[in-house]
Structure formats: C-alpha cells, structure tokens
Amino acid sequence: MKKLLSAIMVFTLILSTVATTSAVTFAGTTDSTQLTKAIAAVKKVIEIPETLSEFEYYYDEGNDKGSMMQLNWSDAEHSSNVAATVSDKGIITSYYSYGPEFEAKGLAKITKAQAEKIATSYLQKLIPNTMGSYKLEDNLANDYGLDYTFTYRLYVNDIPCDFVSASIGINKYAGKLSNYNCNSDLKDLSITEYPSKEKAITKEEAKKIYLSELGPELKYFADYNYSKKTLKLFAAYETDGSNRAIDANTGKIIKLYNDYVIYRNAVEKGAGKEALATDSQAGEIEYSEEELKEIQKTQNLIDKNQADKTARNLFSSIGSQKLVSSTLRKDWGPNQEYMWHLNYEKDFVTLDAKSGTLIGFNSSVDDNSKNDIGLEKAKTIAESFLDKVCADKKQQLVWTNENTIDNKYSDYNFVYTRQDNGINFDDNSVFISVNKSNGTVISYSRTWYENVTFPKLNGAIGKEKAFDIAANLGNFGLIYTKDLDGKVALAYDFLKDGTYIIDAFKGVRLDYRGEAFSDSESGEYTDIAGNWAEKTIKELKNNGYYLKGDKFAPKAATTQIEFFRYLYSPEQNYYTDDEEFYKMLVNGDIITKAEINANAKITRQEAAKYIARYLGVDKLAKESSVFKNMYTDKVDKAYLGYASAVYALGIMKGDPKGRFNGSNTLSHSETAVVIYNILNKK
C-alpha cells in the first residue's frame, strides 16, 4: 500500500527521534512510528539534501525479509532522487542516489583508491553488527561505468562466509555514495554460532576426497560460431559445478543451499541450457505460405498437418487443444535443419521438420497435488519416454545428474548427457521433467550435433594436475556456506568463482569458447613504472580502458586492432571475435571494409582519421581544402582535415617541435595519451 506524507510532518518527527545507532528497531506496528524510525535510520547514515523536498514511501508487510519500508526523496523536477529500503529492524538493505552531478563528464574525477576510502567509511555505518568482520573482496570486474563498486564479505574465524556480503558503489564524478546493497538474508545477519575449524580435515585430505568424489572431470566441450557457421570441439577438465562441496568436519559431500547466488555462479548443468536451446529466436527466419510450399517440395519436409498429427500422437495431453500457431524455422545451430514450432493452448512442441523427431516439449498444465511418485518411478517413466522419442541415441546417453537431482521444490528433472569413449559431452544432452505427483512428462528438450569428430586425448594431463591448477586459481580452501537445509556448514570449496575449465593438454584455464581465459583487465601492468605516460595509462585503466594482459609494452607499435580495442574498451567483452568487432565498427562508420588491416601498425594520420569519425566531425574534416596546416611539418593533403581536427581539439598537438609526423606509427604510450585526450573531449 502506498502512502504519502507531507515533508513538514516527516521532518518534524525526525528531529525528535534520530537515534544513536545505525540499526533502529521498530518498536510498534503503527505506520507513523515505523516510518519515523525508518527515516531516522537512513538520515543517521546519509545526509539527505534539502533540495530533495518531495517525499513518499511504500510499506511492504508481506516481504519475505519481514516488513520493509521503501523511502523515496526527490526534487521538484525529479532530476535528483534518493531511495532506501529499511527493514522493520531498522537495517538499511538497499540504497540508491542519483543527481546531475553523478553524470559522466570525461574521465573520473576521483581515483579508485579515493573511492575505496569513501566506501570503507560507509561500511560500518550501513552494515549492522554481526559475528566476525568484513573484508574487501578482489574486484576483477571492469571499472567502466559511473561507479566504482566494492564488495565486502563477512569473515568468521578468518574464514569467508559465502552467504553474507554487501556491495557499495561510489560515483566517479561526484565522489558520493550512489548505491548500496546488503546481499544477505536478514536472518543470516544474526547468526552467532558457526561450526568450529578445530577438528576440520586438512586441505590435502579434502583434495583426495574431491578427486575421488567431485572431479575435476575430463569432458568434451563445443563452441559454435554463428556468424562463421563453424563448430569447434575441445577437451578440458571441469571442476564440479553442481552446487556441492566437502563438509570440512565429516569429509562427506554435501549439497549446497539453492536459494542464493551471492558468491559463486553454480547452477545445475543441463536444466536451463537445454531448455532454452530449442526455443531460441535469435536470427531465425520466418517463411510465407508460398515459400513454405517450395521448401517442403525441395527438402521433403513434413507439412503443418503432418507435424500436428505427429505431436498429438506423441502427447495425449494435447487432446482437443487448438493449434494456436505454427512456425517453420531453420535452426541456426550446427545442424542447420528446419524445425516446426507448434503452439497449442497449453502445450508447446518442437519437431524436426524432416524426420518428425521430437526436439522439445513443454506443458503448462498446473498441478497442485502434494503426491510424490518417488525417484525410481519417475526415472522409469523418463527412460521409457526416451525409448519412445530418442531410441536411436539412447545408447550414447548417460544419466549425469543423479548426485544433484532434487525434487524438494520442483518436479523430477533428469539430465542425460552424450558420451563418446566414456567422456561426457555436456553440450549434447536430453532433458526430461517428470511431474512428481502424477508421473506425466511435462518438459523435454534435446540438443544433438550430427557429424561431429571428437578430439583424441593422447597426451592429456592427469586429473590431479588439473585439480592443482584449478585449486591454485580458485583458492581451494575453507569457507562457511549453507547446506541444502539452510544450515551453516564449514566446507572445502573453491573460494573464487564456481567452475574452472582447464585445457586437457596445456593446463591453462579456458573460457567457454575454448580460448585462454583472461581476467587481467583490473590487474596492474608490470612494465610501466617510470614510463613518461605511466600516470595516463593508470588513469585510463582506472576508468576501464585497457590493453589486455599484464604487460602494456609501452614502446611497442600499436596495431590497428589494438587501437580500436583500446578506444572501445567498454565494448570489448561484447565482441570477443575480431570479425564481429570490425563489423560493429563498419556499421558505425568508423572504418570501411577496405581499410580493415587488423595487424598493421597504425600511423598517426590514420589514427587522426578514425578519431574524427569517432567524434563525429569527419564530414567537415574530409574537406581538406578549407583547413590550414597548424603543424611545423608537411601533412599529407588527404589527411590535412583530420590532422587539423585533432589539433584543434587538443588531441594530437604534435611533438615538442610541433611536428605531426603523420606517417610515423603510434606507440602504446602515445596511444594511451591520445585516447585520454579523446575521452576528455566527449
């Protein structure tokens, strides 16, 4: 329920109720009392400017964290605002602030070190008293954006707690608190008893258990390039990502609590990925009736009526349901086959349009029964269904989620993974969901690549070596976590990230594409100390602009691709493929197809041309005849307008003698200064 209160009344109440602690308990249940103390809790920590004269609040009594107050302040124009959520215990669980002074204007006005001091000063004010202490986590995220974000984690007995943390954002331009989030269940903040580490097994003992029970497992992986239509298969070891860990006091494998994703990103493999695989709309082509007829004639595809009949024969649940819509689309995956997508009133079916093979199914029928048929019966139903719809692949499938299946909050979800010579290929699998009360199949999806050749494994490193590499990267050790029942447990697990993929031959960490993993964007360069552009290079990285790697190579000549990657650092992660990256540049009129030469060393005059396009002044800059050469040396006539533009904007003023040196290449250090100047002109 939304309630509005005049600012005068609110501020009058505040004057007499501001408390001396950051956690002010709401003593009563009357809205005025709770509201007064909620405002006091916020204003004790954060100063609300007088210009934010408009106030309103929301009261949420049904929140799963208890009764919550959502407070909102804004100015008359609503150009500045502050919002805070306060629990009925007076704990600020979230905060957000924004105003004109928070907007980006060139590069950051404060350094990350300065922002960290500001964030730390707010930490004790915002976080209530708990067991242990909070420590700043390593921040491997890119620093591009309006804020520096810092994550603080609770440590008890000098052991990290993976379910209690807080994040604080400091605006780069105003140097003020812009956002705060308490990333924890409020009840967890009051936990006072944590398992002792005195009788915990050693790390070496935990390693042996991990190797025996959890992995890492040697697997096949695939990466499909949709633009090039190429499929790459590679072999690698993968650490356990099934939300399990080792109980440090018993040495047993425990399932972890599923109701939070704070410290790691561990999800049950298969269930989400395969369910989405058959319903991707990205880039799919729809065809007219006439086009469909021709496609069906030339490729011997079944028509809509045949597809409808096949679906109804497979699923009696469709019954008299009306076929609401049907679409024939080409699968953009490696198989490049056509698919029928049939949308009924309650069910959805996807069929291979040539063979009629079932690819996907989903039923939206509700069932509120509390009956449970049991795991064994559900598995029998699932495998019987496999015999019906996937008999030709069944011998290559292995049930792979037997250790993690959990029907406590859902139905029985089975994942069957493709194997080749005993090695799992997770990218190809079958997902089946069986209703736990009545035993009907309510969801099915199949992902299968035809005509693939699996890489040979001769010369692969051993399992233990792969573990040691992952353990070093992920800081394998003690951590406080929560088991499946929500109880605090002391466990051995990877403290960083959730899953590691280790190249089966080179022993290096890989990303999902099978390329060497890189997380050095936020690290420090090891070779710029004393360089004339050191301060500029660091400030750019402080703002999220960088050349990848731990070495900057300041004297090295800058290639064309390096120049654009550096200039477009915020977009780098969206375009991991150079071809796609260049396509973006071409579409943005930054470069023409004829000018693309990724590994060529970029000259100063070429850089000037691309900068003019980047800043949107190229139309004028192309008119070289209207410009006067401001440099002391001769400038190529074709580049005079571009050179004049970057001179006028203060981006490239020339060397100490005023020379443009247009045909000279740019070093990495010089490129950093140029990009620094560009960003300060935006």
N, C-alpha and C positions, 0 to 999 in steps of 0.2 A: 504494500500500500504506500502510495506517495503522499507525503505531507509537506506543506510549505510553511515556513515560519519567518516572520519578519526579522531582518538583520538586527534591528534595535533590541528586540526582546532576547534574541540569542546572545548578543554581546553583553547585555546586562546580566544574564545568568552566568556567563563565563567569568566575569570579574570576581564573583564570589565563590567560584568552585574550582579554579585551577589548582591541581594537586601537585604534590612534590615528587611523585614517582611516575614513570612512563606507563606503567600498567595500572590503570584506574578501574577498579571493579565497579560494575553497575549494581548498585545495592538494591534497587527496586525494579519494578516492572513497568512503571509509568513511563510513557514515551518522553515526557519532558525531562525526567531525571536521567534516563539513559542518553538522551540527545545531548544534554548539558555536559555529561561526563565524557561522552564520545568526542565532543568538540574540544574539551579540556585536554584529552589525551593527545589530540593532534597538535593543538597550539602550544603545548609544553615542549614539543619536539621541533615544530616547524612554524616559522613566523608567516602568518597569512597577511599579505599586503592589504592596506586599507582600500586600495583601488578595486579589490575584488568584493564589491559591496552586495552582490546578489548571492543569495544562499538558498539551497534546497537540500532535502535529504530523502533517502529511501530507507525503509525499515523492513528487513527480511527475517522473519521469525522462523521460517521453515528451512533455513540454510543448514546443510549437513555439518557445518562447523559451529553451529549454535546461532543465536540471534546476532545479526550483523547490522551495522549502520553504514550506509553509503552516504558520505557527505560531499557536497559539491559547492564550490565557490567560483564565481566568475565576475568579470567586469561587465559593464552595461552593454558593451559591443560584442561580448563573448569572444574576444580575441585572446584573452588570457583566462586560464582556469586552473583550479586545483581540485583534485578528487582524492578522497581517502576512504578506506573501508576499515571499520573498527569493530572488534568483537565485543560480546557482552562482558568480557573480562577486561576491556579497555586496551586490548592489544591491537596495534595497527598492523593489519595483514597486507595492505597494499596502499600505494600512494602514487599519484601521477600529477605532474605540474607542467604547464606549457604557457609560453608567452612570446611576444615578438622578439625578445632578447635571446630566445632559445634557437632562433633560426640560423641556418648555416650562412656564414659570411666569410668566404675564403677558407683558410686553414684554421685549425683550432686555436683558441685564444689562451688555453691553458694546456700544460703538458699532462701526460698520463700520471706522472708521479705526483703532481699537484692535485689532480682529481682523486687519486688514491687517498691522500691525506684528508680531503673533504669527506670522502665516503667513510673512512675509518672513524671520523669524528661523529658521524651519524649512527654508526653501528650500535654502540651501547645504548643510545637513546631509543632506537627503534626495536631492537631485539630484547625481549623480556629475559629476566634471569632464568637460566637453565643450568643443568649439570654441565660441567666441562667449560670449554672456551671455544671461540670461533677463530678460524684461521682463513686467510685469503687463499683461494684456490688458484692454480696456474690458469691463466687465461690464454687459450690457444685460438680464440676467435679473432676474426679480422676486426681491426679497430675503425673501419669505415662506418660512418653514420654520425648522428648528432650527439651521441653519448659515449662515454667510457663506462663500460659495465663491469662490475666487480662482484664475484660470487664468494661468499663466506660460508664455510662449512663447520658444523659442530664437531669438536673433538672431545672424546671422553676417555680418560686414561691414556691420552696421547694417541688414540685410535679414531680415525674418521668415522662419522655416523652418516650413512648414505640416505637417510630419510629426513634429516633436518638441515636446512640451508636457507640462505637469504641472498638476494641479489639487489645491488644498489647501482643506479645509473646517475652519473654526473654529467650535465650538459657541457659540451666542449667550449661553447661560446659564452655562456653566462657564468659558468663555474658554479652552478647551483644544482641541488638535488632535483632530478627530473622524474625519477621513478624508483620504487622500492617494492619488493615482493617477498613475503615470508613463504618460502616454498616447503611448507610442512603442514601436517595436520596439527591443529592446535593442541589436541590431547597429547601429542608426542612431545610438546614443549615442557610438559610437566612430569615426564618420566624421570624417576630418581634412582631406579635400580637397573644397572647394566651388568651383564654377565662378566665375571672376573676373567682376566687373562692369565692368572697364576698357573692354572692347570691345562692351558692350551697346548695342543700338539705343536711341534716345531714346523717351520716353513718347509724343511726338507721332507718331513713326514707328509705334510699337506701336498707337496709336489707329487709324491708317489701315489697318493690317493687320486689326485687329479688325473695323472697319466693312466691310471687303471680304470677310472670311472667316467671321466668327463672329456678327455681328449688331450691335446688337440687332434682333430680328425682330418685325415687326408681326403680331399674331395676334388671333384671337377667343378669348375665354375665357367660361366659363359658371359660374354659381353656382346650385345648386338648393336651395331651402328646403324641407326635407322636411315640416316642420310646416304651412307655408302652401301647400305644393304649387305654388310659383311658381318659374319659371326666368328668371334674368337673364343676358343676354349682354352683354359689353362688349369693347371693342377696346383693346389695350395693346401696348406694346413689351416684349419679354422678352429679357434678356441670355442668353448661351449657358449652358445648364445641362447640357451633355453631357460634362462631365469633360474639357474640352480647354483649352489655354492657348497662349500665344505664346512660343516659345523666344527669350529675350532676346538671344542671341548669333547666332542664324541667321535670326531673323524668321519661322521656319516654325511651322506649327501642330503641336502635339504632343498626343498622348493621355496622360492622367494615370493614375497608378497607382490601381488599383481596390480595393486590399486595406486601405484605411484610410478612416475618416471622422472626422478629427480637427478640421480647421479649417473645412471647408465641408460642406454637405449637398448634394452634387451626385450625382444618380442618373440613369441613363439613362431618359429620359422614355418612358412608354408601357408598358414591360415589366411593372412592378409594378402600376401603377394599373389598367390594363385587365384584367389577370389577376384582380384582386380584384373588379372591378366586377360580374361576373356571378355571384359566389358570396356576395354579402352576405346575412347572416342577420338584420341589424338590422331589427326591426319586422315581419318577414314573417309572413304568416298562413297556417296550415295548415288544410286543409279535410277534413271527414269524407267517406266514400264517398257518402252521400246528397247532401251539399252539392255535391260534385263533379259528380254527375249533373245537378243542376239548373243549375249554372254552365255545363256543357257544352251543355245544351239551349238555354239562353238566349243564349249568346255564340258558338255554333258552334265550340267548341274541339275539337281532336282529343283522343281519349281516350288512355289509357295504352298500349294495344296499338298504336295508330297511331303514337304517339310512339316507342315501342320499335322498330317496323319502320323508321321514318324514320332513326333513329340507326344501326341495323345496316346500312342501305343506304348511308349516308354513310361508315361506317368498317368496313372488312373486319377490322380488328384486334379488333373486339368478338367476332366469330366466335361461338363457342359459350358465351361468358361468360354467366353467370347474371345477370339483373337483380335485384340485391340489394334495392334500394328505389327508390321513385319518389315525387316530391312535386310537387304543383301549387301554385305560389305566385304572388301578384301582385307584379310588380316595383314597388318603391316610388320608382323614378326618374320622370323627366318623362313617359315614355310610358304608364305605368300599365297595362301589359299583363301577361297571365298567362304564366307560364313553367313548362315541365316540366323538372324536375331528375332525371335518370336516373343512378343509381349502380350501375355494373356491378362485377364482381370486380376489374378492373384499370383500367377506364376510367370517366370521368365526362362526361356530355353534358347541355347545357342547350339547350332548343329553345323558340322562340316557340310558345305553345300554340294560337295561331290560325292562323298561316301555316306552321308547321313549320320556319321558318328557323333555321339553326344560330346560336346565340348564344355558346356556349362549349364547349370540349372539352379534356380533359386525360387523358393516358395515363401510367400508372405503370410501364410495361414497362421493365426495365433492359437496358442495352446497354453492355458493357464494351469493345467493339471500338475499336481505335485508328485505324480507317479514316476518311478525310476526303473527302467528295464534292466539296468546293470551294464557294466562294461563289456562282459563277454558276449551277451546277447546283441548289444549294439555293434560289436566288432563282426559278429557273424552276419548281421544284416549288411554292414558295409562291404564285406568281402563277397557276399552273394551279389550285391549290386555291381561290384567290379567285374564279376563273371558275366554279368548281363551286358554291360556297356563298354568294357575295356579288356575283354578276354585276350586279345592279341598282344597286349602289353603287360599283362599281369605277372608273367614270369620274370620280368625285368624290374618289378616293383617290390619295395621292402617297406614295411611299416616302420616309420622312423620317429614318431612322437610318443612311443609307448611310455617313456620315462617322464613325460611332461603333460600328458593329457589330463585335463581337469574339468569335470562337469559340475563343480560346485556352484558356479554362477551361470553356466551355459549348457548347451547340449553336448553330445559326444562328437568331437571334431577329430577326424583321422587324417593323417598325412602319410601318403605312400610315395616314396622317392625312387626315382630311377637309379639303377645301379649298372655299372659296367666293370667286370672283373672284380667285383666286391667293393668298388669305390662309388660312393654316393655322388649323384649329380643333382644338387638341390634345385637347379633352375628348371628341371623337368620333374614334375610330380603330379599327383592326383590328390585332391582334397575332397573329403566326403563328410557331411554333417548329418548325424542321425538324431532325430528328436528323442530326448531321453524318456519321455512319458509314453509315447505310442509307437516308437520304433520306425517311423517313416523317414525316408531320406528327404531332407529339406534343402540341401545345398550340395552342389557338386561342381568341380572345375578341374580341367585337365590342361596341362601345358606340356607339349612334347615336340621336340625338334627332330625332324626327319633328316636322314642322310648326314649325320654328324660323325666325325672321326675324333676319337678321344686321344689325347697326347699320351705317349709312352712314359713310363715312370722310372726308367732306368737312370740311376744316379741321383734319385731323390734323397734329401736329407732325412734323418730319423725323427721319430715323434718327439723324443726327449729334447733334441736340439731345437726343434720348432718351439717346444714349450719354453725353453730357456730364453729364446729370443723374445717371445711374447711376454714372458714374465718380467723381463728387463724393461720392455717398452711400457707395459701396463702396470708396473709396480705391484706385482702379486704380493699380497700380504693380508694382515688382519684388518677387518672392517666390521663395524656394527651395522647390522641390517635387520630386516623383519622377515620372519618366515611366512609360510602360506597362511597361517592363522593370525598373523599380525603381531606375533610376539617378538621381542627383541632377541636377536641371536648374535653371537660373536662368530664370525666366519672368515675363511680364507677365500679371497676372490681377487680379481683384477680391480685395482682402485681407480684406474683411468679407463674410460670407455667401457664397452661391454663385450665387444668381439674383435679379435685380431685375425687377419688373413696373412699368412706367411708363405712367401714363394717356396714351392716344394724343392727348388733346386738352388736358388741364390740365397735363400734365408733372409730376404728383406721383406718388410711389411708392404702389402699391396692394398690398393683401393678396390672398389667394386668393379672397376674396368680392367683389373689385372695390371695396372700401371703402378710404379713405385709410389707409395704413399708419401705425401708431403704435409707436414704440419709446422713448417718453419716460418710461416708468414708473420707470426708475432714474436719470433725469436730475435736475438741480436746478431747483427753481422759481425764476423770475426776479423774483418780485414779493412776496416775504415778508420781505425784510430789514427789521428794525426792528419788525415786527408783534408785538403782545403774545403771540401764540401761536406765534411762529416756531420756538422750540425743540421744542414739542409736534408741530408739523407735520412737522419734520425727523425726529423720533424715530419717528413713525408710518411715514414713508416708509422709514426705516431698517429697519423691520420688515415692509415690503411692503404697507403700507396707504397708498393714494394716490387723488387725483382725477387723471384723465388730463389730459395736456397739460403744457406748460412754464410755464403760468401758473396759480396757485392761486386768484386773485381772492378774497383773504381776507375782504373786506367784502361780497361778493355773497351774496344769499339762497340757501340750499340747497334744491334741488328734491327731491321725493320719490325720484326715481330716483338722484340724486346721493347722497343719504343712504344708500340701500341699497347702491349700488355701492361707496361708501367703506367701509361696515361689512363688506361681503362681498368686499373686495379680493382675497383668495386665490382666490375662485371666479370672478372677473371673466372671465378668459380662457376659461373653460369655457362661458360664456353670453354670447356676443357679441351675440346677438339679445335685445332687451329683453323681447320676449314670452316667450321661453323662460326668461329670468331671473326674470320675475314668476311664471311657472308654478312654478319651484322654490320661491319664497317662499310661494306659496299652499299648495303641498304640505307645506311645513314649518310651516304655521300661523303664519307671521309677519305675513301680511296677508290680508285677504279680497278676493275679486274686486271686491266693491262699493267697497272702499277704494282701489283702484288709480287713481292720477291722477299719472302719471309726471312731468309738467312743473309740477305745482302746488308752490308754496313750502310747505315743511313747517313746521308750528308746533312749539313746544316741547312742548305737551301731546300732540300726535300722536307726536312722537319718543319721549316717555316711554312711550307705549302700545306702540310697536314694540320698544323696548328691553326692556320687561318680558316680552314674548313671546320675544324673542331669548334672554333669560337664563332662561326657563322659570318665571317667577314670576307669569305673567298670571292664572292661575286664582284666586289669592288677591287679586291686585291689582284684579280685576273687582268684588270685594266692597267698594265704596266706603264703605259704612256703618260698617265696623269701623275705619276709619282716621281719624286726626286730622290736620288741616292743619298742617304744620310750617313753612309759608311765611308771610310777613307780609301777603301779598295774598290775595284770594279765588281759589280754584281751582274750576274747573267741576266740579260733583259727578260727572259721568260720567268724569272723569279723576283724581279725588282719589286713588284707589288706586294708579294708575300713578305719579302725582307723588310719593306717599309712598314707593313702592318705590325710585324713582331717588334720592330724598333720603336714605333710609336706607342705600343702598349707596354714597353719596358720588359719584354720577354727575352729578347736577344739583342743586347746593346753592342755586341762585338767584343773583341779582345782589348787589352789595355791600350792598344794603338788605334782603336776604333775600327778595326777591320772586321768584315763579315765572314770572310773565309768560307764562302758558300760551298765549295767543293770538298772541304775538309769533313771528316767523319766526326760524329759526336761520341765522346767517351761516356761511360756510365755516370761519372761525376757531373759532367756537363749536362747530361740528360736530366739528372735529378734537379739541377738548378733551373733548367728550362721548364720542367713540369711544375716545380714550386712556383715559378713566376706565373704560369698559366692559371693555376688554381687560385692565386691571389687576384686574378683579373675576372674570375667568373662571377 
